Amino acid sequence: MSYCVNCGVELTAGTKQCPLCYTVVINPNGPDETIAKPPYPIEQEELNLNLRENTRMTALLISVVLALPAVICMVCDYGLSRNLDWSNYVIASCALAWCFVVPPVTWKRTSSLSLVIFDTIAVAIFLYIIYRMVEPANDWFTPLALPLTLCSGVLIGIATSVFRTKQIKPLVKLAIALFSIAGFMLAVEVIVDLFLTGGVSLYWSLIAMAPCGIFALLMLIIERKQKLKDFISKHTFV
């Protein structure tokens, strides 16, 4: 019977490496045999197995937690009025929350951009369901809610793609994000103006776009001037 010379753990006969500290086992008097399968789980395989199991259990737990209030509200609504009325809002909200939480946990190999597209479609469907249940006198889904949702999805998609691209420098990423925010605010005012008045009168978006554009240009200038970048890094302890 052998013991690890580094940590003192008892070793199984034929073990070539300590399972605790990974010290190589050298015992001239020990049996000369190789264990086909180690008596302890391989670390990476065990980690991957536990991760998959934890992911499934987490997704199941989240699904149950979100389904519980939806089912309770549906039963109460039907029991009181023999019809599903206000509980539809709860069901739609729980379904939207599930779309936000569960896919990022379970779809490990899915790109972030695909998740953004999925969430954008989910929000659009949720707003359409609310629109159909409310039945307003004026159509607000097509001219207002849908364009704003798509613009938000485009903004988040651009930011996600840019910040996950390693080839783009950090200050350039920040500049692109600021330009995207400026464009988003411009699009919001145009969409809202067209919905309310039928025309476009730009005001607040220009005020909000100005600092975003200035700071974005500043980030690009700093990125191009290495001496200025080093000076700022030195005096701001970055």
JOKA-V531663 format. One record per pair of residues at least 4 apart in sequence whose ideal C-beta (glycine too) atoms are under 7 Angstrom apart, sorted by the first residue. I is the first residue (numbers start at 1). J is the second residue. If there is no record, write none. Layout:
# JOKA-V531663
[[I & J] [I & J]]
This chain:
# JOKA-V531663
[[1 & 10] [2 & 11] [2 & 25] [2 & 27] [2 & 30] [3 & 8] [3 & 9] [3 & 10] [3 & 11] [4 & 8] [4 & 9] [4 & 11] [4 & 18] [4 & 20] [4 & 21] [4 & 23] [5 & 23] [6 & 18] [6 & 21] [6 & 23] [7 & 18] [7 & 20] [7 & 21] [9 & 18] [9 & 20] [11 & 15] [11 & 18] [11 & 25] [12 & 35] [12 & 39] [13 & 30] [13 & 31] [14 & 31] [14 & 33] [14 & 34] [14 & 35] [15 & 25] [15 & 35] [16 & 25] [16 & 34] [17 & 22] [17 & 24] [17 & 25] [18 & 22] [18 & 23] [18 & 25] [19 & 40] [38 & 42] [41 & 45] [41 & 46] [42 & 46] [43 & 47] [44 & 48] [45 & 49] [46 & 50] [47 & 51] [48 & 52] [49 & 53] [50 & 54] [51 & 55] [52 & 56] [53 & 57] [54 & 58] [55 & 59] [55 & 105] [55 & 106] [56 & 60] [57 & 61] [58 & 62] [58 & 105] [59 & 63] [59 & 102] [59 & 105] [59 & 106] [60 & 64] [61 & 65] [62 & 66] [62 & 101] [62 & 102] [63 & 67] [63 & 98] [63 & 102] [64 & 68] [66 & 70] [66 & 94] [66 & 97] [66 & 98] [67 & 71] [67 & 94] [68 & 72] [69 & 73] [69 & 90] [69 & 94] [70 & 74] [70 & 90] [70 & 91] [70 & 94] [71 & 75] [72 & 76] [73 & 77] [73 & 87] [73 & 90] [74 & 78] [74 & 84] [74 & 87] [74 & 91] [75 & 79] [76 & 80] [77 & 81] [77 & 84] [77 & 85] [77 & 86] [77 & 87] [78 & 82] [78 & 83] [78 & 84] [81 & 85] [84 & 88] [87 & 91] [88 & 92] [88 & 133] [89 & 93] [90 & 94] [91 & 95] [92 & 96] [92 & 126] [92 & 129] [92 & 130] [93 & 97] [94 & 98] [95 & 99] [96 & 100] [96 & 122] [96 & 123] [96 & 126] [97 & 101] [98 & 102] [99 & 103] [99 & 118] [99 & 119] [99 & 122] [100 & 119] [101 & 105] [102 & 106] [103 & 107] [103 & 115] [103 & 118] [104 & 115] [107 & 115] [110 & 114] [110 & 115] [112 & 116] [112 & 160] [112 & 164] [113 & 117] [113 & 157] [113 & 160] [113 & 161] [114 & 118] [115 & 119] [116 & 120] [116 & 153] [116 & 156] [116 & 157] [116 & 160] [117 & 121] [117 & 153] [118 & 122] [119 & 123] [120 & 124] [120 & 149] [120 & 150] [120 & 153] [121 & 125] [122 & 126] [123 & 127] [123 & 149] [124 & 128] [124 & 146] [124 & 149] [125 & 129] [126 & 130] [127 & 131] [127 & 141] [127 & 145] [127 & 149] [128 & 132] [128 & 141] [129 & 133] [130 & 134] [131 & 140] [131 & 141] [136 & 140] [139 & 143] [140 & 144] [140 & 145] [141 & 145] [141 & 146] [142 & 146] [143 & 194] [143 & 195] [144 & 148] [144 & 191] [144 & 195] [145 & 149] [146 & 150] [147 & 151] [147 & 191] [148 & 152] [148 & 188] [148 & 191] [149 & 153] [150 & 154] [151 & 155] [151 & 184] [151 & 187] [151 & 188] [152 & 156] [153 & 157] [154 & 158] [155 & 159] [155 & 180] [155 & 184] [156 & 160] [157 & 161] [158 & 162] [158 & 180] [159 & 163] [159 & 177] [159 & 180] [160 & 164] [161 & 165] [162 & 168] [162 & 173] [162 & 176] [162 & 177] [163 & 173] [168 & 172] [168 & 173] [169 & 173] [169 & 223] [170 & 174] [171 & 175] [171 & 219] [171 & 222] [171 & 223] [172 & 176] [172 & 220] [172 & 223] [173 & 177] [174 & 178] [174 & 219] [175 & 179] [175 & 216] [175 & 219] [175 & 220] [176 & 180] [177 & 181] [178 & 182] [178 & 212] [178 & 215] [178 & 216] [179 & 183] [179 & 216] [180 & 184] [181 & 185] [181 & 212] [182 & 186] [182 & 209] [182 & 212] [182 & 213] [183 & 187] [184 & 188] [185 & 189] [185 & 205] [185 & 208] [185 & 209] [186 & 190] [186 & 205] [186 & 209] [187 & 191] [188 & 192] [188 & 205] [189 & 193] [189 & 202] [189 & 204] [189 & 205] [190 & 194] [190 & 200] [191 & 195] [192 & 196] [193 & 197] [193 & 199] [193 & 200] [193 & 201] [194 & 198] [194 & 200] [202 & 206] [204 & 208] [205 & 209] [206 & 210] [208 & 212] [209 & 213] [210 & 214] [211 & 215] [212 & 216] [213 & 217] [214 & 218] [215 & 219] [216 & 220] [217 & 221] [218 & 222] [219 & 223] [220 & 224] [221 & 225] [222 & 228] [222 & 229] [222 & 232] [223 & 229] [225 & 229] [226 & 230] [227 & 231] [228 & 232] [229 & 233] [230 & 234] [231 & 235] [232 & 236] [233 & 238]]
